[in-house]
Amino acid sequence: MQNPAILNISAYKFVGLPDCHALRDRLHERAQALGLKGTVLLAEEGINLFLAGPGSAVRDWVDTLRADVRFADLSPKESWSEAVPFKKLLVKVKPEIIRMNHPAIRPDRAERAPALPAATLARWLAQGHDDDGRPVVTLDTRNAFEVDYGTFENAIDWRIGKFSEFPEAVQQHREALQGKTVVSFCTGGIRCEKAAIYLQQQELPDTPIYQLEGGILKYFEETDGAHYRGSCFVFDQREALDAGLAPATEIQRPASEAHRAP
């Protein structure tokens, strides 16, 4: 049996892009020439991308992106599939690369919360506390239907319908976080990066805030998926990935099949 031929990548970076419209044209032209499919979102705050195609073509496009010094350190997460899981190529300029509707949260201008490596989170969850003996809670920042596919054991899930509801949910539940080490997480890192900055701005007493570096997908890549139950929903035709970053064969689907944008 041959190895899967299609390389899937996902990446994001919060970085000032005042030229995002011109950049959109260059990136679209190159991706189109290479026959790639997927979505690239650009905004003044940065880039968010999901692309697929033959491995050499995908890496050629990434090299083109990295030629811009602002993206020189971009390190996409990779997985493989038998077929391209996208129907078309979209390269768009948006107000935000991940919509929060909270203009004060600009990761390209603010200091990000400390990023917690996957191996450290796995160790903390196994021992039941962080290295200072403080209780650890994982905070799922994804939409409710995504959480229903799978999440960390005992993760906090506020059943939000879209990410722009996250700030209000924090205000309703902030007391439940105080005095604990909070690790926010999401699919690939972009939502939990904004979420962690918002949490830091709340000045919760005696409450260290982290974001899971690279999100669930990086956790799958660097661990065996310990302490995670179920699969990870992805916004493409694969639907969900297992801890080996392969399309999940056993999926616990939510009651509603209405998949909304993050």
HUDAKA-V687906 format. One line per field, one symbol per residue. phi: phi as a letter, one per 20 degrees, with the letter a starting at -180 (. if undefined). psi: psi as a letter, one per 20 degrees, with the letter a starting at -180 (. if undefined). burial: I if it has 24 or more other ideal C-beta (glycine too) atoms within 12 Angstrom, else O. Layout:
phi: ???
psi: ???
burial: ???
This chain:
phi: .ffgededcbabbebfcfdffffgfffffffffemecpccdcbfeqcbbbcbrggffffffffffffegfdgefcfecbcbfcfecebdcccdcfcfbfclcgfecgfddfffgeefgfffgffffenaefdnefdcedfeefgffgffrafgmffcelfebffefgfffffcgffefnceddebbfcoffffffffffffelfflcfdccffmmffffffdcengmddnddfcebffmbdefemdgfedceffgeeeedff
psi: pqqqipppqqqqpoqpmikhghhggghggghghikqqbpppqriibqpqoqqaqghgghgghhggihphhjhjpnqpqrqrhrpjqhrppoqprhqiopiknhinnhiirpqqpppqghggggghhijraijjqqpppoojrqghghhhqrqpkqpojlqhqhiigghhghhjhhihpjropoqragihggiggghggghiilpplnpprqoojaghhgghiajjpjppbropqlaihgqqaijkqpphopnqrgpjnorq.
burial: OOOOOIIIIIIIIIIOIOOIOOIIOIIIOIIOOIOIIIIIIIIIIIIIIIIIIOIOIIOOIIOIIOOIOOIOOIOIIIIIIOOIIIOOIIIIIIOIIIIIOIOOIIIIOOOIIIIIOIOIIIOIIOOOOIOOOOIIIIIIIIIIIIIIIIIIOOIIIIOIOIIIIIIOIIOOIIOOIOOIIIIIIIIIIIIIIIIIIIIIOIOIOOIIIIIIIIIIIIIIIIIOIOIIIIIIIIIIOIIIIIIOIIIIOOOOOIOOOOIOOI
